[in-house]
Amino acid sequence: MEKKQYSVEAIESGTVIDHIPAGQGLAILRQFKLLHPGNAVTVGFNLPSRSHGSKDIIKISGIHLDEQASNRLALFAPEATVNVIEQFKVVEKRHLRLPDTISEVFRCPNPNCASHGEPVKSRFYVKSAGGQTKLKCHYCEKTYSREFVTEA
């Protein structure tokens, strides 16, 4: 029997974020501040994927994302999965769900929005319509496709 060779090594305990769209791995590392001192982080870019052609993967040793943090990932990688690892085995596999609201992650594209000139934290209501993610600004109440809203 032939032993399967993996491109990214296994971790004993931590979190694996799998099925990230190719090219989104760095944005997720940056946005979720996953580079903690003392925790090994392994990242694979443009790895082969049966369902998507190619994907990114992030493995973080010693860190467990809660369900709320996991679901925030859906804004960057809707089809990603979060795997909780213990003793080198997957003990929980989470499929992501969009959160109802998101704060301090994105900037409103409306230059007249109060979030630009006032000391307030950005806040959006999240909706999914026709397979597209829409963000409605809490302050100016304008709605934007996820692609048009930039990271804060």
Disulfide bonds with the S-S distance in Angstrom:
none
